[in-house]
Amino acid sequence: MTTTGMLVIAPVVFGIGLTVFKVNRATVRQVLIPTRMQGRAAATLRVLSARLIPLGALVGGVVGNVFGMREILIVAAIGELAAARWLLCVPFDDVPM
């Protein structure tokens, strides 16, 4: 596949994955957290996420500058594949529904 093809396909695949992740995260949070704590849990998650984005960007920029973008992107892709594989292997029998 060409670089242009990858640049077109990658954001689409990432967007689909992100959507699935967010829906599943919200579902698990709503199942596991009592109803009276739902607002607090959602607000805490939003605040922590918003505060950690700049830190992640800074660390990612420094690491990318030190090791090179190609190597970091390869490591990131391997990490995402490993996370997906782990999720496929987790037994969901223990999750209360």
FIKOLZA-1660 file (N, C-alpha, C; in steps of 0.1 Angstrom, whole numbers, plus 5000, padded with zeros to 4 digits):
% residues 97
   i   px   py   pz ch aa at
   1 5008 4988 5000  A  M  N
   1 5000 5000 5000  A  M CA
   1 5009 5012 5000  A  M  C
   2 5005 5022 4993  A  T  N
   2 5012 5035 4992  A  T CA
   2 5011 5043 5005  A  T  C
   3 5020 5053 5006  A  T  N
   3 5019 5062 5018  A  T CA
   3 5006 5070 5018  A  T  C
   4 5002 5074 5006  A  T  N
   4 4990 5082 5005  A  T CA
   4 4978 5073 5009  A  T  C
   5 4978 5061 5005  A  G  N
   5 4967 5052 5009  A  G CA
   5 4966 5050 5024  A  G  C
   6 4978 5049 5030  A  M  N
   6 4979 5047 5045  A  M CA
   6 4974 5060 5052  A  M  C
   7 4977 5071 5046  A  L  N
   7 4973 5084 5052  A  L CA
   7 4958 5086 5051  A  L  C
   8 4952 5080 5041  A  V  N
   8 4937 5081 5040  A  V CA
   8 4930 5070 5049  A  V  C
   9 4936 5058 5049  A  I  N
   9 4929 5047 5056  A  I CA
   9 4931 5048 5071  A  I  C
  10 4943 5052 5076  A  A  N
  10 4946 5052 5090  A  A CA
  10 4937 5060 5099  A  A  C
  11 4934 5073 5095  A  P  N
  11 4924 5080 5103  A  P CA
  11 4910 5074 5104  A  P  C
  12 4906 5068 5093  A  V  N
  12 4893 5062 5093  A  V CA
  12 4892 5050 5103  A  V  C
  13 4903 5041 5102  A  V  N
  13 4903 5030 5111  A  V CA
  13 4905 5034 5125  A  V  C
  14 4913 5044 5128  A  F  N
  14 4915 5050 5141  A  F CA
  14 4901 5055 5146  A  F  C
  15 4894 5063 5138  A  G  N
  15 4881 5068 5142  A  G CA
  15 4871 5058 5146  A  G  C
  16 4871 5047 5138  A  I  N
  16 4861 5036 5141  A  I CA
  16 4865 5029 5154  A  I  C
  17 4878 5027 5156  A  G  N
  17 4883 5021 5168  A  G CA
  17 4880 5030 5181  A  G  C
  18 4882 5043 5179  A  L  N
  18 4880 5052 5190  A  L CA
  18 4865 5052 5194  A  L  C
  19 4856 5052 5184  A  T  N
  19 4842 5052 5187  A  T CA
  19 4838 5039 5194  A  T  C
  20 4843 5028 5190  A  V  N
  20 4840 5015 5197  A  V CA
  20 4845 5015 5211  A  V  C
  21 4858 5021 5213  A  F  N
  21 4863 5022 5226  A  F CA
  21 4855 5030 5235  A  F  C
  22 4851 5042 5230  A  K  N
  22 4843 5051 5239  A  K CA
  22 4829 5045 5243  A  K  C
  23 4823 5039 5234  A  V  N
  23 4810 5033 5237  A  V CA
  23 4812 5021 5247  A  V  C
  24 4822 5013 5245  A  N  N
  24 4824 5002 5255  A  N CA
  24 4829 5008 5268  A  N  C
  25 4837 5018 5268  A  R  N
  25 4841 5024 5281  A  R CA
  25 4829 5029 5289  A  R  C
  26 4820 5036 5282  A  A  N
  26 4808 5042 5289  A  A CA
  26 4799 5030 5294  A  A  C
  27 4798 5020 5286  A  T  N
  27 4789 5009 5290  A  T CA
  27 4795 5002 5302  A  T  C
  28 4808 4999 5302  A  V  N
  28 4814 4992 5314  A  V CA
  28 4813 5001 5326  A  V  C
  29 4815 5014 5324  A  R  N
  29 4814 5023 5336  A  R CA
  29 4800 5024 5341  A  R  C
  30 4790 5024 5333  A  Q  N
  30 4776 5024 5337  A  Q CA
  30 4772 5011 5344  A  Q  C
  31 4778 5000 5340  A  V  N
  31 4774 4987 5346  A  V CA
  31 4781 4986 5360  A  V  C
  32 4793 4990 5361  A  L  N
  32 4801 4988 5373  A  L CA
  32 4799 4999 5384  A  L  C
  33 4796 5011 5380  A  I  N
  33 4795 5022 5390  A  I CA
  33 4780 5024 5394  A  I  C
  34 4777 5025 5407  A  P  N
  34 4763 5028 5411  A  P CA
  34 4758 5040 5404  A  P  C
  35 4744 5040 5402  A  T  N
  35 4738 5051 5395  A  T CA
  35 4740 5064 5402  A  T  C
  36 4740 5065 5415  A  R  N
  36 4742 5078 5422  A  R CA
  36 4756 5084 5420  A  R  C
  37 4765 5076 5415  A  M  N
  37 4779 5080 5413  A  M CA
  37 4783 5083 5399  A  M  C
  38 4773 5081 5390  A  Q  N
  38 4776 5081 5375  A  Q CA
  38 4781 5095 5371  A  Q  C
  39 4775 5106 5376  A  G  N
  39 4779 5119 5372  A  G CA
  39 4794 5122 5377  A  G  C
  40 4797 5119 5389  A  R  N
  40 4810 5121 5394  A  R CA
  40 4821 5113 5387  A  R  C
  41 4817 5101 5384  A  A  N
  41 4827 5092 5376  A  A CA
  41 4829 5098 5362  A  A  C
  42 4819 5102 5355  A  A  N
  42 4820 5108 5342  A  A CA
  42 4828 5121 5342  A  A  C
  43 4825 5129 5352  A  A  N
  43 4833 5142 5353  A  A CA
  43 4847 5140 5357  A  A  C
  44 4850 5130 5366  A  T  N
  44 4864 5127 5369  A  T CA
  44 4872 5122 5357  A  T  C
  45 4866 5114 5349  A  L  N
  45 4872 5108 5337  A  L CA
  45 4875 5119 5327  A  L  C
  46 4866 5128 5325  A  R  N
  46 4868 5139 5316  A  R CA
  46 4879 5149 5320  A  R  C
  47 4879 5152 5333  A  V  N
  47 4889 5161 5339  A  V CA
  47 4903 5155 5337  A  V  C
  48 4904 5142 5341  A  L  N
  48 4917 5135 5340  A  L CA
  48 4922 5134 5326  A  L  C
  49 4913 5130 5317  A  S  N
  49 4916 5129 5303  A  S CA
  49 4921 5142 5297  A  S  C
  50 4914 5153 5300  A  A  N
  50 4917 5166 5295  A  A CA
  50 4931 5171 5300  A  A  C
  51 4934 5168 5313  A  R  N
  51 4946 5172 5319  A  R CA
  51 4958 5164 5314  A  R  C
  52 4956 5152 5310  A  L  N
  52 4967 5143 5306  A  L CA
  52 4971 5145 5291  A  L  C
  53 4962 5150 5283  A  I  N
  53 4965 5152 5269  A  I CA
  53 4977 5160 5266  A  I  C
  54 4979 5172 5272  A  P  N
  54 4991 5180 5270  A  P CA
  54 5003 5173 5274  A  P  C
  55 5003 5166 5286  A  L  N
  55 5014 5159 5291  A  L CA
  55 5018 5148 5281  A  L  C
  56 5008 5140 5276  A  G  N
  56 5011 5130 5266  A  G CA
  56 5017 5135 5253  A  G  C
  57 5012 5147 5249  A  A  N
  57 5018 5153 5237  A  A CA
  57 5032 5158 5239  A  A  C
  58 5035 5163 5251  A  L  N
  58 5049 5167 5254  A  L CA
  58 5058 5155 5254  A  L  C
  59 5054 5145 5261  A  V  N
  59 5063 5133 5262  A  V CA
  59 5064 5126 5249  A  V  C
  60 5053 5126 5241  A  G  N
  60 5054 5120 5227  A  G CA
  60 5064 5128 5218  A  G  C
  61 5063 5141 5219  A  G  N
  61 5072 5149 5211  A  G CA
  61 5087 5147 5215  A  G  C
  62 5090 5147 5228  A  V  N
  62 5103 5145 5232  A  V CA
  62 5108 5131 5228  A  V  C
  63 5100 5121 5230  A  V  N
  63 5104 5107 5227  A  V CA
  63 5106 5106 5212  A  V  C
  64 5097 5111 5204  A  G  N
  64 5098 5111 5190  A  G CA
  64 5110 5118 5185  A  G  C
  65 5114 5129 5191  A  N  N
  65 5126 5137 5187  A  N CA
  65 5139 5129 5190  A  N  C
  66 5139 5122 5202  A  V  N
  66 5150 5114 5206  A  V CA
  66 5152 5102 5197  A  V  C
  67 5142 5094 5195  A  F  N
  67 5143 5081 5189  A  F CA
  67 5140 5081 5174  A  F  C
  68 5133 5091 5169  A  G  N
  68 5128 5092 5155  A  G CA
  68 5114 5088 5154  A  G  C
  69 5107 5094 5145  A  M  N
  69 5093 5092 5144  A  M CA
  69 5089 5078 5139  A  M  C
  70 5097 5073 5129  A  R  N
  70 5094 5060 5123  A  R CA
  70 5094 5049 5134  A  R  C
  71 5104 5049 5142  A  E  N
  71 5106 5039 5153  A  E CA
  71 5095 5040 5163  A  E  C
  72 5091 5053 5167  A  I  N
  72 5081 5055 5177  A  I CA
  72 5067 5050 5171  A  I  C
  73 5064 5053 5159  A  L  N
  73 5052 5049 5153  A  L CA
  73 5051 5034 5152  A  L  C
  74 5062 5027 5149  A  I  N
  74 5062 5013 5149  A  I CA
  74 5059 5007 5163  A  I  C
  75 5066 5012 5173  A  V  N
  75 5063 5008 5187  A  V CA
  75 5049 5011 5191  A  V  C
  76 5043 5022 5187  A  A  N
  76 5029 5025 5190  A  A CA
  76 5020 5016 5183  A  A  C
  77 5022 5012 5171  A  A  N
  77 5014 5003 5163  A  A CA
  77 5014 4989 5170  A  A  C
  78 5026 4985 5174  A  I  N
  78 5027 4972 5181  A  I CA
  78 5020 4972 5194  A  I  C
  79 5021 4983 5201  A  G  N
  79 5013 4985 5214  A  G CA
  79 4998 4984 5212  A  G  C
  80 4993 4990 5201  A  E  N
  80 4979 4990 5199  A  E CA
  80 4974 4976 5195  A  E  C
  81 4982 4969 5187  A  L  N
  81 4979 4955 5183  A  L CA
  81 4979 4946 5195  A  L  C
  82 4989 4948 5204  A  A  N
  82 4990 4940 5216  A  A CA
  82 4978 4943 5225  A  A  C
  83 4973 4955 5226  A  A  N
  83 4962 4958 5234  A  A CA
  83 4949 4952 5229  A  A  C
  84 4948 4952 5215  A  A  N
  84 4936 4946 5209  A  A CA
  84 4936 4931 5211  A  A  C
  85 4948 4925 5210  A  R  N
  85 4949 4911 5212  A  R CA
  85 4945 4907 5226  A  R  C
  86 4950 4915 5236  A  W  N
  86 4947 4912 5250  A  W CA
  86 4932 4913 5252  A  W  C
  87 4925 4923 5246  A  L  N
  87 4911 4925 5248  A  L CA
  87 4903 4913 5242  A  L  C
  88 4908 4907 5231  A  L  N
  88 4902 4896 5225  A  L CA
  88 4903 4883 5234  A  L  C
  89 4914 4883 5242  A  C  N
  89 4916 4871 5251  A  C CA
  89 4911 4872 5265  A  C  C
  90 4905 4883 5269  A  V  N
  90 4900 4885 5282  A  V CA
  90 4886 4878 5283  A  V  C
  91 4884 4870 5293  A  P  N
  91 4871 4864 5295  A  P CA
  91 4862 4874 5301  A  P  C
  92 4850 4876 5295  A  F  N
  92 4841 4886 5301  A  F CA
  92 4830 4879 5309  A  F  C
  93 4832 4867 5314  A  D  N
  93 4822 4860 5322  A  D CA
  93 4821 4866 5335  A  D  C
  94 4831 4873 5340  A  D  N
  94 4831 4879 5354  A  D CA
  94 4824 4893 5354  A  D  C
  95 4821 4899 5343  A  V  N
  95 4816 4912 5342  A  V CA
  95 4801 4911 5346  A  V  C
  96 4796 4918 5356  A  P  N
  96 4782 4917 5360  A  P CA
  96 4773 4925 5349  A  P  C
  97 4763 4919 5345  A  M  N
  97 4754 4925 5335  A  M CA
  97 4740 4925 5340  A  M  C
% end
